[in-house]
Amino acid sequence: MIALFSLALFFFASSLHVEAQDERIKVYANRGDNITLPCKLEGLSNLFGNRIKWTKLEDDSTETDVLMSMGFHKRSYGNFEDRAYLLEADSNDATLVITNLDLKDYGTYRCEIINGLNDKIAEVDLELQGVVFPYSPRLGRYNFNFQNAEAACLEQDAVVASFEQLYEEWRSGLDWCNAGWLNDGTVQYPITKPREPCGGARTSAGLRNYGSRDKSNSRYDVFCFTASLKGLFYYLIQPRKLDYEEAVNACERDGAEIAKVGHMYAAWKLHGYDRCDAGWLADGSVRYPISRPRKNCSPTEAAVRLVGFPDKKQKLYGVYCYKPQP
Ligand SMILES: *[C@@H]1O[C@H](CO)[C@@H](O)[C@H](O)[C@H]1NC(C)=O
């Protein structure tokens, strides 16, 4: 009985400890930025000779090495090679610098300072300004296993969204009645206006969660996340309407590429892009972005409108292009 009690006390105490340590710092950034993730030993100290280790905690609960430092030995890993280094502003500073942020850098980072006496662990959340959008292919809805979903987002200049990112988008109004993969392997969808076919009319608004699904054999849509653009997204003015191949060529002649779905969402949501002309995109879909709702152009809500995946031979549409930063 006493043993049980002290065990409970131990758990209570250790969870308190975590609470106290959990002073999360959040860093907000844009794609392409150089950022610093703070981590310092308090008081007078000298980190030289201590081991400093930065890791990234992924949404599927795995850890990725970012950087390791001990004295003069410093090494950054994988995707962070040549992009991550220690700021070393003074002798107790273990602040991490990451240059040229990309979409995959979003997430939680852990700093560990290990000297055997007073080890320190701190966590920093790195958030990217971005937008979440649902995606399904020409084949129609529910065609992606998890791997297909990852590839599909990548092709749209995006990554599979996290739960936090979808939650944020739901809070800012996203309502979508088809279920899609998230990067933790769960399948969910966001509902702001509860109704019968979308989990029930008498349920509360929120994310509907199917839980973790078999990554190889279950098929759904996907929620992709993309961040602000460094390049230029635009509608290419042309004397007449184009088929798909002409659209691809027209952007190339203009020194650009045909835009991806992620480019259009980023331009629309993060840069206020508005154009009431249906245009081809790289995946063969035809869409148009409306940020100022008006008659004949998405009258009731700001949205990226999908016309569909028409026959690629139809000469009925314009084209949106994307010019990466020189
Ligand atoms: C980020 O850092 C790199 C390397 O130090 C530098 O070349 C680049 O100009 C910086 N970019 C910005 C946006 O400050």
The ligand as an SDF file (V2000), in Angstrom:
LIG
                    3D

 14 14  0  0  0  0  0  0  0  0999 V2000
   20.5490   33.7490  -44.6410 C   0  0  0  0  0  0  0  0  0  0  0  0
   21.8730   33.3180  -44.3650 O   0  0  0  0  0  0  0  0  0  0  0  0
   22.6180   33.0240  -45.5330 C   0  0  0  0  0  0  0  0  0  0  0  0
   23.9070   32.3580  -45.1010 C   0  0  0  0  0  0  0  0  0  0  0  0
   24.4240   32.9430  -43.9400 O   0  0  0  0  0  0  0  0  0  0  0  0
   22.8130   34.2990  -46.3290 C   0  0  0  0  0  0  0  0  0  0  0  0
   23.5650   34.0280  -47.4950 O   0  0  0  0  0  0  0  0  0  0  0  0
   21.4470   34.8330  -46.7220 C   0  0  0  0  0  0  0  0  0  0  0  0
   21.5670   36.0660  -47.3830 O   0  0  0  0  0  0  0  0  0  0  0  0
   20.5510   34.9980  -45.5050 C   0  0  0  0  0  0  0  0  0  0  0  0
   19.1890   35.2410  -45.9750 N   0  0  0  0  0  0  0  0  0  0  0  0
   18.3980   36.1570  -45.4320 C   0  0  0  0  0  0  0  0  0  0  0  0
   17.0150   36.2380  -45.9900 C   0  0  0  0  0  0  0  0  0  0  0  0
   18.7500   36.8980  -44.5240 O   0  0  0  0  0  0  0  0  0  0  0  0
  1  2  1  0
  1 10  1  0
  2  3  1  0
  3  4  1  0
  3  6  1  0
  4  5  1  0
  6  7  1  0
  6  8  1  0
  8  9  1  0
  8 10  1  0
 10 11  1  0
 11 12  1  0
 12 13  1  0
 12 14  2  0
M  END
$$$$
